[in-house]
Amino acid sequence: MAFASSISPSYSLPNLSSKPKKILTTHNKIHPLSLLQRPSIFRIGCSSPLQGRDSLNFNLSASVTTADFLLDESVGEAQLPKGDTWSIHKFGGTCVGTSERIQNVANIVVKDESERKLVVVSAMSKVTDMMYDLINKAQARDDSYVVALDAVLEKHKSTAIDLLEGDDLTIFLARLSQDISNLKAMLRAISIAGHATESFSDFVVGHGELWSAELLSAVIRKSGLACACMDTREVLVVNPTSSNQVDPDYLESGIRLEKWYSNNSSDIIVATGFIATTPQNIPTTLKRDGSDFSAAIMGALFRARQVTIWTDVDGVYSADPRKVSEAVILKKLSYQEAWEMSYFGANVLHPRTIIPVMKYDIPIVIRNIFNLSAPGTKICRPDGSENEDGQRLDSPVKGFATIDNLALVNVEGTGMAGVPGTASAIFAAVKDVGANVIMISQASSEHSVCFAVPEKEVKAVAAALEVRFRQALDAGRLSQIAVIPNCSILAAVGQKMASTPGVSATLFNALAKANINIRAIAQGCSEYNVTVVLKREDCIKALRAVHSRFYLSRTTIAMGIIGPGLIGRTLLDQLSEQAAALKEKFNIDLRVMGITGSSTMVLSHMGIDLSIWRDLQKEQGEKADMQKFVQHVHGNHFIPNTVIVDCTADSFVASHYYDWLRRGIHVITPNKKANSGPLEQYLKLRTLQRQSYTHYFYEATVGAGLPIISTLQGLLETGDKIMRIEGIFSGTLSYIFNNFVGERTFSDVVKEAKDAGYTEPDPRDDLSGSDVARKVIILARECGLKLELSDIPVKSLVPDQLKDSISADEFMQQLPQYDQDWSNQRQEAEAAGEVLRYVGVVDVVNGKGTVELRRYKKDHPFAQLCGSDNIIAFSTQRYEKQPLIVRGPGAGAEVTAGGIFSDVLRLASYLGAPS
């Protein structure tokens, strides 16, 4: 292998087999090279291949010749300048994935006005995977590695032809061809042996970075600037650890950097990322995400002004934008915040990347190479500035991250309390199977310890614990070792959390309101993060709920509207008119995800455009399916809060309320069927609603837009005792009796009400009193009376002869036959100075309710109504002498839809919207 340096340390690779064998060594002299050039490819020495596959031995080395020293002495050593004059750039594989992108990187480097620049590059996109694939194929003795290697050659050859010309192109292609020939020999040897050591694999894989660095440095030189190419295996020295990581040796690396720079001084240096060497000069890598680590180490070694990590995103998001579309770019993060978010799976940086720069307060900036106008995210020591990122001033949480595919292990038993060494024994057993513990939680009682591990490792962990604690389990000192699979971790991260009371309360409240159960909790004493373990299927919903609650300060609710009839379509029009104002003024984002009628429904993944919902229903409507509708509205993980608004009067729809509430779906409705149906079902529904954080609002069931239910609930919740509720609950019947005056006939007034849209299509539905009875039973149950609808005596206004056997039209035709009877009742009331009113009464003291036609004095509040007004009088312990009166319009689509809309906003307030 070739290494770009005038002074090259000796590199050695251990043999492919684990048995010590005789090593044949060859040496190449290194001659002065151009800045593009590196020493000729190392030849591979093999002890006799006839001795068998396991006897293959390899040694790769380089030596420095006298000529090199003479050259160095003639030039003189250049001292390495350190400090703010240097800026470090790191470009990942995506950034240098094509010839066009490499040229773009060169342009960025050239335009950077820093006095000195060091550029760390990864291999071209997919090349590292291709190189590992070569090794895997060779180890499997799959001869297709030859074809795969040709693909690697062609990728870099075609890129070079696009970018370079003349001598630069000739030299690069010669080096590339020589590298490929040597790689072919190496892979052939691996194929014969049947396996390769890690260091040998690292050596092979590192070619991608070398080729990428040489291409970029040559392109920069084409612009007329001097540029040196650094093989970081000549500079970066790392000590491999047992945990698949490496620890940089900063002292030795600094010494080697000084030597390298003394012979390769340049204001622009392109360095290989990912690769390094051991103290024994064995090529190695910095493992996955190693190029970022390389850049950070170089930043520390050069004491650079700044390290810029170029990626394909605009910066660090407040949450994974693939899961939370409302996530925003963070302008600034502290080192600790970036560290915490990285550990918990956020696409920021590898946690170890931050360590080298923290010591020297070197900021890291995350930039998007495809969007140079985006300022990116700056990771640095906090400077005390407030109101970053457009967050609410009082928000202590910077962002959220998740880890999926975990399992909880719970070790529990009374014999653990006060016994030293129990935790040590538990985690020693976990260590012995090589499992990674991600989170630990223990109560102060010491009765149990639970911890999270990757799900793929939990079987081995459980088995090891069963063996380790078999005696304790048999003796009863431990009661169980339980595994809870299918878990995820959600972490809230923010440095200000340490000084802000109530963060955990807000977090748990947001999760509870999203109907999400927490399985375990952990918080370190640094208080930079709060970690919770959840069911995996709840993770995205939970992430969105807490992100909305903490960060966006905007309540987003997914709505499903059932019944786009008169009331439903009026509600949709009201929502359409107010949506923008609600979002702007109150940060409430109401998104109608679906609208369904009895035959057709329309669904949307982002929210239906309510200005054209009627057209969408006609053009994109599909066959109505209640199960699919609810699954769509609730199942989309885009929005954490879901509400179904039932605008029908259908008992079938109402029968679903219990299941919806149980699934965490809020319900809002003017439909009376659920609250006035069978008592057992009603009690079951209300018990569930009280026990959960799921809301069930039904203000419009009694007084359309009037605050009847909320007033009653307010009285009860504040300790008042309800004695009696009496009222005119039907806007239709209020209109009829308010206008049944003078010489007008009863049938004329009913016809007028029907023509005005106050009645149902069949006026008997109103005149029967059943609707008033349902309202009475709803209020009675709110007061604690356990009554069935059949317990309410109802005085029907429909003559017995006209009840069932005829159609609505025939009813209207025959109703005038009974006008004289109605006229007589009106005249009798007028003679006594009274009026007729159809009322419902809840007699709480005697535990009963009635619906009937009554007479009231003309100075009574019930006699003062006009139009379709409703009026309800609450006689209570506090309002005994003078009842509390609620009066207003009690019928009409506008006011009913307004009552429903009010419940929607009430729900938003409960979920965290500003009041």
Secondary structure, DSSP 8 states (H G I E B T S, - for coil): -----SS--------SSSS---------------SS------------GGG-GGG----------HHHHHHHHHH-------STTEEEEEE-TTTTSSHHHHHHHHHHHHH---SEEEEEE--STTHHHHHHHHHHHHHTT-TTHHHHHHHHHHHHHHHHHHH--HHHHHHHHHHHHHHHHHHHHHHHHHHHHT---HHHHHHHHTHHHHHHHHHHHHHHHHTT---EEE-GGGT-BEEE-TTS-EEE-HHHHHHHHHHHHHHS--SEEEEESSEEE-TT--EEE--TTHHHHHHHHHHHHHT-SEEEEEESSSS-BSS-TTT-TT--B-SEEEHHHHHHHHHTT-SS--HHHHHHHHTTT--EEEEETT-TTS--EEEE------SGGG--TT----EEEEEEEEEEEEEE-GGGTT-TTHHHHHHHHHHHTT----EEEE-TT-SEEEEEEEGGGHHHHHHHHHHHTHHHHHHTSS-EEEEEEEEEEEEEE-GGGGG-TTHHHHHHHHHHHTT----EEEE-TT-SEEEEEEEGGGHHHHHHHHIIIIII--EEEEEEEE--SHHHHHHHHHHHHHHHHHHHHH-EEEEEEEEE-SSEEEE-SS---GGGHHHHHHHH-EE--HHHHHHHHHH-TT-SEEEEEE-S--HHHHTTHHHHHHTT-EEE----HHHHS-HHHHHHHHHHHHHSS--EE-THHHHTTS-HHHHHHHHHHTT--EEEEEEE--HHHHHHHHH--TT--HHHHHHHHHHTT-S-SSTHHHHTSHHHHHHHHHHHHHTT----GGGS-B---S-GGGSSSS-HHHHHHHGGGGHHHHHHHHHHHHHTTEEEEEEEEEETTTTEEEEEEEEEETTSGGGG--TTEEEEEEEESTTSSS-EEEEEE--SHHHHHHHHHHHHHHHHHHTT---
